[in-house]
Amino acid sequence: MSLTTLPSRETLEERRSAGFGAYARDYLARIRSGNMGALPAVLGLLALVVAFSVARPEFVTAGNLANLLHQGAAVTVIAMGLVFVLLLGEIDLSAGFASGVCASVLAVLLTNFGVPWYVAVLAALATGAAIGLIIGMLVAKLGIPSFVVTLAAFLAFQGAVLLLMKGGTIVAVDDPIIKKINFDGRLAPLPGWVLYGVTIAGMLALHLWKRYSRVRHGLAAEPRSVIALRVVTAAVLLGGAVWTLNLERSPNAAISQRGVPMIVLVVGVLLALCTFVLNRTAFGRHIYAVGGNREAARRAGIHVDAIRIAVFVICSTMAAVGGIVAASRDASVNPNTGGSNVLLYAMGAAVIGGTSLFGGKGRVLNAVLGGAVVAVIENGMGLMNYSPGTKYIVTGVVLLLAAGIDAVTRRRAARAGLR
């Protein structure tokens, strides 16, 4: 290599100090090459919110916003777990009913056996982890396709829920701690604003630290103007949501319902934890490596089977959390918990948010964005008095569009030499 091919000090300085215009041109080039990320989900979510707000002004009320958060929480949490499996190009069709099994374990222990809430929660999480371990072992060690294993589990778990629920009974969940998760738990206005401030400050600190780290190593970094735009946009949107949720939404003057629902804090903590695992740990990097090219990852010394087992454990454990969230919202568990459209919506949320079905591309944030899209469609069309059939059709079309965008952008990325 000649000296002329080495990057000069001036070139590195230009890359590190590129302005907003250069960053925008680079971003547009990445989009044209097929790297669209979560952009379609964000644009779709904005379009849906605007459309439903115009059609039904009550869509943007404090009560409906809180209802949206409660409605979409369980599906979003399950979708966050599915992202780990999808990153390997695998699939888990049992996640919905796995959440139902874990919710049933929680309800039976709480109501029928009177155990403390924390013991019941640990038992539900352990059940989810055990389910994931068994599925992962069958897929990684025996070589059975994940589609077949999880389809069998999907059928078996329906029977398990029926057995736990004694055929068709409904088991109430009256524990006040569990109910605070996604039923009547709220942060008072002041703690809500404190949480908002911590979130924005944390977001700013992470962006600045990432920029500092890249500049220190001589890599291209985002301009400060881009960081400022992202943080200000998030501050405005989240600030508007907190202000709206802090409005009184109770029709009964004697009972206050002001404040951010507790489920927001729960989902936020899970999002931060899962994002840290994927982006800041060797384990997360290994997941992306195995999803991108399994054989290359194996030759690089990565224990591929262990990674495959681990993602199924994570997925089923997150399904258990989703089951707990669903049990909290309904204050009960029934034979349909985790069934019906739960799996379809959760899988749709992950894909609609931008996670690739082919593996190697996606973030946990994608599941949150996709979950928001699914919840907005269901809620908004409900306000407009559309039939369940119409809602299913629209959600299916949106999922098909997301999968189509994924396939098209993957081909464009291949032509551009990015994969």
Buried (B, 14 or more C-beta within 10 A) or exposed (E): EEEEEEEEEEEBEEBBEBEBEBBEEEBEEBBEBBBBBBEBBBEBBEEBBEBBEEEBEEBBBBBBBBBBBBBBBBBBBBBBBBBBBBBBBBBBBBBBBBBBBBBBBBBBBBBEEEBEBEEBBBBBBBBBBBBBBBBBBBBBEEEBEBEEBBBBBBEEBBEBBBEBBEEEEBBEBEBEBBBBBBBBBBBEBEEBBEBBEEBBEEBBEBBBEBBEEBBEEBEBBBBBEBBEEBBEEBBEEBBEBBBBBBBEBEEEEEEEBBBBBBBBBBBBEBBBEBBEBBBEEEBBBBBBBBBBBBEEBBEEEBEBBBBBBBBBBBBBBBBBBBBBBBBBBBBBBBBBBBBEBBBBBBBBBBBBBBBBBBBBBBBBBBBBBBBBBBBBBBBBBBBBEBEEEEBEEBBEEBBEEBBEBBEEBBEBBEEBEEB
